Amino acid sequence: MMNFGNMSGWGMGFWWIGGAIMMAFLIWFLYSLINNADSNNRFRSDSAREILSKRYARGEISKEEYNRILSELQ
């Protein structure tokens, strides 16, 4: 009579490999999630030219003010 409940040999090895792969994937996923959150919020700052361009695009400043401030930045 065959005993299929015995998990020794190759069967047990595959479970260990699968578990290790899943654990590595989980660690990588959490690391990338935390790393992207930090880089997008804390460490990203727009340059003065980008801020100036955005203000001009929204209509907060006129073309003359934009050109004057841009020349001062250079």
Contacts in CASP RR format, 6 or more apart in sequence:
PFRMAT RR
TARGET T0000
AUTHOR 0000-0000-0000
METHOD contacts of the structure
MODEL  1
MMNFGNMSGWGMGFWWIGGAIMMAFLIWFLYSLINNADSNNRFRSDSARE
ILSKRYARGEISKEEYNRILSELQ
7 15 0 8 1.000
46 54 0 8 1.000
48 73 0 8 1.000
49 70 0 8 1.000
49 73 0 8 1.000
52 61 0 8 1.000
52 66 0 8 1.000
52 69 0 8 1.000
52 70 0 8 1.000
52 73 0 8 1.000
55 61 0 8 1.000
55 66 0 8 1.000
56 63 0 8 1.000
56 66 0 8 1.000
61 69 0 8 1.000
END
